[in-house]
Amino acid sequence: MLSMELANKLSFKRCITEGDLVIVYERHDNMKAVKVCENGVLQNRFGVFKHSDWIGKPFGSKVFSNKGGFIYLLAPTPELWTLVLSHRTQILYIADISFVIMYLEIIPGCLVLESGTGSGSLTTSLARAIAPTGHVYTFDFHEQRASSAREDFAKTGLSSLVTVGVRDIQGDGFPDEFIGQADSVFLDLPQPWLAIPSAGTMLKEDGILCSFSPCIEQVQRSCETLKSSFTDMRTFEVLLRPYEVREERLESWENHTGGSLGSRKRRQRSTEGSNGGEGSATTTILARPSSEGRGHTGYLTFARLRCVM
């Protein structure tokens, strides 16, 4: 995805080659990650797609099946990877991820510590934020999850930017080799207060910690622990409410909603009938919350390491 090892990997403007990971886009709610193989075949409701037809095409290309159906071949950006990755654990989504990167003040060259790795949704975005000279060290206590995460990072070209370790951060803390080296620390743990003292020793002076917790009781206990060494503590709940905005014929909307239009904008549109006469059809611009809006996932608590005078 974001490999820094080869210059031509830095841009998705290059053409697709054998071994690349692509996101096959059927529709906005149906995407999957596919590794391109010379003799590979993808079969879905739209027909049969040969991987050999994909090779040499740029990312974003529209390709056709034997039946005339089509799909799009998209680049595996962190945003898309978050939507298609295997959910080994509950993951962070785009709203929380962007908020975390902003408030942790992560820029290229940063050293970031993360625990636990989980499905790697946040890790992929952290890697892009610190590239090309930074590094993410992520830890998970579960060996199989860590192994699966390594495989995913290899598929997406992140191996040079991410190191996955197996370690119980709640019980053992972060490795001593990172003492005073980390620009930022991210915790996604059941009992983050157990890891906060270790995280404090890992951070550089004025470094920032973020703890993600699904329950407010976890936040309260974490903040009690943070008070001893941290300042500027803030907790946020990020709620995302997307809207659908489109134009439809008034008749179809009234039939669908039982006639309630509220304050929606209406306008008359002239149309020609089949007999050459003119009539008018009313259209309306609809704006309503998307049925796919994601609600609460957790609370984000940020704190800055107190400077020693």
N, C-alpha and C positions, 0 to 999 in steps of 0.2 A: 504493500500500500504506500508506504512512505520511505522506502529504503534509501539510505544515504550512500550506499556502497558504489553505485553506478550513476553517472551524471544523467543518463537517459531515464532513470527511475524517478527523477525529481518532478517530472511533469506528466500529467495524464493526457497531454496532447499527442504523445507517441502512439504508435499502433500496437494493437494487441498481439502478443506472441504466445507460443506454446508454453504452458506452465503458469501463465498469468491467472490471477483470481479476478473474475468479473462478477458484477451484480446483475443478474438477469431480471429485468423489469417487465412484468406482465401488466400490472396495474398498481395503483398507489398502495394497495393493501396486499399485494402478492408479489414478493420479490424473493430471490434466493441467491446464495453465493455458489458459483460454479468455477472449478479449476479447468482451464482450457487444455485439452489433449487433442493431438492430431487426429486420432481415430475416435474421439468421444462423440457421443450423441445425447442430445436433450430431447425428451419427448414429453409433451404436455397437451392440453386440450386444443392448442392451436396447430398441432402437427409435430413433425420431426425436424429438429434443427441440428445440422452437422457442425461440430466445432471447427472443422477445417474451413468452413465458410467464414468463420469469425476472424481467423488469423490474418493479420495484415490490415484489418479495419481499425479506425480510431475509436477510442472510448466514446460512447454516446451514439454509436451507430444503430440504425434500425435494420434488423435482418429478418428474412422471410423463411418460412418453413416450406415443406413439400406441398402443403395444402393452401399456401398463400397467406397463412396467419403470420403475425410478426411479434417480435419482442425487441426491447432495447438492451444494449450491452453497456452498462454504466461502470464507471470507475469506483473501486471500493473505498470511498471516503469514510472517515470515522462516523459521520452522520448516518450513512447507509449501513455501515457495518453494525452499528447499534441496533438497527431494525431487523437484521437478518441473522445475527449470531445465535448460537445455541445458549439457551438460558439455563446454565448450571445453577445459578442463584438468581435472586431478584436483582435487576440491573438498574443503573441510573440512566435516565433518558436525557434528551438534548437540553431541555430547560435547566435541569439541575447541573448538567455537565458544564454548560457555558457559564453559569453562575459561579461554579467552583473555580474554574480556570481564571475568571476575572478577579474574584476576591482573594485567591491565593497568589495573585500577581505573578503568574507563571509566564515566562518569556523564554526565547531561545537561549540555551546555555544553562538553564536551571537544573539542579539536582533535586529530584522529587522522590520522597519515600511514600509508599502506599501499602496499606493493609486493611482488608484482604482483597486479593485479586478478583475472586469470584469469576464472573463470566468475561471480564476484561473490557467491558463497555467504556468505563471511564479511562482506563489505561491507554486505549488507542488514541483518545483525544489528548491526553496528557503528553503522549509521545510526539504528536504533531506540534503541540505548543512549545516543547523544549528543543525540537529539532533545529538545526542539524548537530549542534555541539553539546546538548544536554543529555541527561539520562534519567530514566525512571527505574527505580528498584522497587519491585512489588512483591509482597509476601502473602502466602496463604498457608494455613496450617494443614490443609487437605492435599495430600500428595497427588491424587488423581486430578483434582481441579487444577493444580499448578501445572501438571504435565499437559493437560488439555489446553491450558492458556498458552503454554510455550508453542504448541503446535499451531494455534491460531495466529500468534504473533509472527511465526515463521511464514505462514500462508500470506499474511498481509504485508510482509516486508519490514517488520518492526524489530527484528531480532537484534539489530545493531543499536537500537535505542532503548530497549527494555530488557531487564534481567529479572527473571522470576525465581524467587526463593521459597523454600518450604520452611516455615517457622511459626511457632506459636507466639505472636507478638504480645498478646495479653499476658502470657505467663513468663516469657523470656525477654521481652523487649526487642528493640531493633539491634542489629549487630554493632559492636563497639567501633568498628571501622568507620562508621558514619558520624561519630560524635563531632558535633560542631560543623558538619559539612552540608547539611540539607538546607535548601532555600525554602522548601515547603513540605509539609507532612499531611497526608490524607488518611483518615481512619474510617473504616466501615466495619465495625465490630459490635458484637452483642453487649460487651462491657468496655466501652472505650476508656472509661476512667482508669482502668488498670494499665493502659498503654500510654496515657498522657505523660506521666513522669519521664518515661524513656524517650518519648517524642520530643519533650522539652530539651533533653540533652543532645539530641541529634541536630536541632535547628541552629542555624547561624544566628548571630545577634540580630534582633528585629525580624526573625523568620516568622512564618504564619502557619498555623495549624487549622485544619478543617475536620470536623467529625460529623458523619452522617448517621442519623438515628431515626428509626420509624416511630418511636414513642417519645412523648414529651418528658416522661419520667427519666428516660435515659439522658436526655438533655440536661435536666435539672442536676442529676448526680455528676455529670461530666463537668458542668460549670462550677460546682463546688470544688472539684479537683483543680480546675484551671486557675482558680483565684490565687493559688499560691505562687505561680510562676508566670502567669500570662495577664495581659491587659487587653483593652479594646474588644471585649467579648460581645458578639452579636449572633443572634439566631434568626433564621429565615425559614419560611415555608414557601416554596415556589409553586404556584398554581398556574397551569397553562390552560387557556380556554380558546382554542381556534374557532374561527367562524367560516362558514361557507357563504360566499357572496356571488350570486348569479342572477341572470335574467330568465324569467319564465313567462309563459302565457298565463294570464289571470285565471282562465277557466280551469286549467290543470291544477293550479295551486288551491283554488277554492274547493275543488273536488277532494283534494288530498287532506285539507285542514278543516273542512266543514264550513268554509266561508269566512273564517277569521283572518283578516289581513292586518289589523293593527295600524301602525303608522308607516307601513311599507310604501315606497314610492311607486306611483303608477304613471303610465304614459300611454297615449294612443299612438298606434302605428298604422299607417295606411297600407292596405294590401289590395292586390288586384284579384278579383274573382275569376273563375274559369270562363265566364261569359263576357269578360272585358270590363265589367263594372267595377267600381271601387267600394270597398267596405272598410271597416276599422276593427282592429283587434287590440285588446288591451293587454299590455305586458306589465310585469312588475319586477323590480329589483329586490331579490330576496336576500336577507342577511339573518342567519340563524346560527346558533352554536353547533359545531360539528358533533355528530354522535360518537366520534372517536376521541374526543378530548380526554386527556389523562388528568386525574385528580391528584390527591395527595400521595406522594411516595415516601416522604420523610422530611426531617428537619435538618438543616445545615447550620452548624455552629462554628463560627470562626473566632480565632483569638490570636493575638500577636505576642510573641515572647517578650517578656519585660526585659529591658536593657539593664545591665548591671553597671551602676555608676561607680 
